[in-house]
Amino acid sequence: MVENKTIAKLDHQKRILDAASEAFLEKGFEVTSTADIARLAKVSKRELYACFADKRAILAAVIAQLQLEIQSQVNISWSSDDDVRKVLTHAGIDILGFINSEKFGKLFQIVAAEASRDPYSAERFYLLGPRIGRENTAAFLKRQMKAGSLRKANALQAADDFLDLIISARHLTAVVLGQNHETTGTRKHVNHAVEVFLNYYAPPPVALAPARPTKAARR
């Protein structure tokens, strides 16, 4: 009986989050009511409040769900054993593709609009997105530095440099203005960013041992 209730609650949570995500992104956070979410999720308001304390708690959960989508996708790249250039390029395309998505853009705008009233959601947005992304990037770069594929440096600073190159000011401005759906030139931008990053963090050249003099030279 307890197991059945747990399964039912998890099902309700999933339906509520899917419905809330759709409603928030389509209508906005303020306009959407818990009644709208319950209706879309096909649950009663009592069942909704059994899962979430209020609408802001639902927003926090929606943020977590959407942020984890991109983290799980990019983490596949970070766990790859491919050449460092290939991994950075693949990860960069994944990151920029998510940043340029309509879903992320609308979520970003909702969080920005609600930040003064709901600093918890803004903090959660940062902790589950940029912060985790920065730490995972740094962990990958640190492994590459240890393996000699990159020069030794502060891994977090290197992660910041890489992410700044991928998510440029131009892309962030487009997100803020709601114009972030342009994907033309993504690969070219990422290839250039990776090239600049690798040029800066290239390992030092291996010093060659001086050649031994030949017998003729010693004579």
Secondary structure, 3 states (H helix, E strand, C coil): CHHHHHHHHHHHHHHHHHHHHHHHHHHCCCCCCHHHHHHHHCCCHHHHHHHCCCHHHHHHHHHHHHHHHHHHHHHHHHCCCCCHHHHHHHHHHHHHHHHCCHHHHHHHHHHHHHCCCCHHHHHHHHHHHHHHHHHHHHHHHHHHHHHCCCCCCCHHHHHHHHHHHHCCHHHHHHHHCCCCCCCCCHHHHHHHHHHHHHHHCCCCCCCCCCCCCCHHHHC
